[in-house]
């Protein structure tokens, strides 16, 4: 665990994807839209639970594409 906290790539990826997830969460909350709200929660969860910057980035990009895809289908 302490090795992850000293890895600059992990910290930067976690900051970026957690920040984007927070943006989706706030947007979904304000617009009363379930897809961006759930996507934001999932992006934040990915930044907590995935321990590799590469896998975190890949999972986050896949989630963002999924949010876009589901938003297009729902609206």
C-alpha positions as CSV (number, residue, x, y, z in Angstrom):
1,X,0.0,0.0,0.0
2,X,2.8,2.5,0.8
3,X,4.4,1.7,-2.5
4,X,1.3,2.9,-4.3
5,X,1.3,6.2,-2.5
6,X,4.8,6.9,-3.6
7,X,4.1,6.1,-7.3
8,X,3.7,9.4,-9.1
9,X,1.9,7.9,-12.1
10,X,-0.7,6.2,-9.8
11,X,-1.3,9.4,-7.9
12,X,-1.7,11.5,-11.0
13,X,-4.1,9.0,-12.7
14,X,-6.1,8.8,-9.5
15,X,-6.4,12.5,-9.3
16,X,-7.4,12.9,-13.0
17,X,-10.0,10.1,-13.1
18,X,-11.4,10.9,-9.7
19,X,-11.8,14.5,-10.7
20,X,-13.6,13.6,-13.9
21,X,-15.7,11.2,-11.9
22,X,-16.6,13.9,-9.5
23,X,-17.6,16.1,-12.4
24,X,-19.9,13.4,-13.8
25,X,-21.4,12.8,-10.4
26,X,-22.2,16.5,-9.8
27,X,-23.5,16.9,-13.4
28,X,-25.8,13.8,-13.0
29,X,-27.0,15.0,-9.6
30,X,-27.9,18.5,-10.9
31,X,-29.5,17.3,-14.1
32,X,-31.3,14.4,-12.3
33,X,-29.8,12.0,-14.8
34,X,-29.0,8.5,-13.7
35,X,-26.4,7.6,-16.3
36,X,-23.8,10.3,-15.6
37,X,-24.5,10.0,-11.8
38,X,-23.8,6.2,-11.8
39,X,-20.8,6.7,-14.2
40,X,-19.3,9.3,-11.8
41,X,-19.7,6.9,-8.9
42,X,-18.0,4.1,-10.9
43,X,-15.2,6.4,-12.0
44,X,-14.5,7.4,-8.4
45,X,-14.6,3.8,-7.4
46,X,-12.1,2.8,-10.1
47,X,-9.7,5.5,-8.8
48,X,-9.9,3.9,-5.4
49,X,-9.8,0.2,-6.1
50,X,-7.5,-0.2,-9.2
51,X,-3.9,-0.2,-8.2
52,X,-2.2,0.3,-11.5
53,X,-2.2,3.6,-13.4
54,X,-2.4,1.9,-16.8
55,X,-5.3,-0.3,-15.8
56,X,-7.1,2.6,-14.1
57,X,-6.8,4.7,-17.2
58,X,-8.0,1.9,-19.4
59,X,-11.0,1.2,-17.2
60,X,-11.8,4.9,-16.8
61,X,-11.7,5.4,-20.6
62,X,-14.0,2.4,-21.0
63,X,-16.4,3.8,-18.4
64,X,-16.5,7.2,-20.1
65,X,-17.3,5.6,-23.4
66,X,-20.0,3.6,-21.7
67,X,-21.5,6.8,-20.2
68,X,-21.5,8.3,-23.6
69,X,-23.0,5.3,-25.2
70,X,-25.8,4.9,-22.6
71,X,-26.5,8.6,-22.7
72,X,-27.0,8.4,-26.4
73,X,-29.3,5.4,-26.1
74,X,-31.4,7.0,-23.2
75,X,-31.9,10.4,-24.7
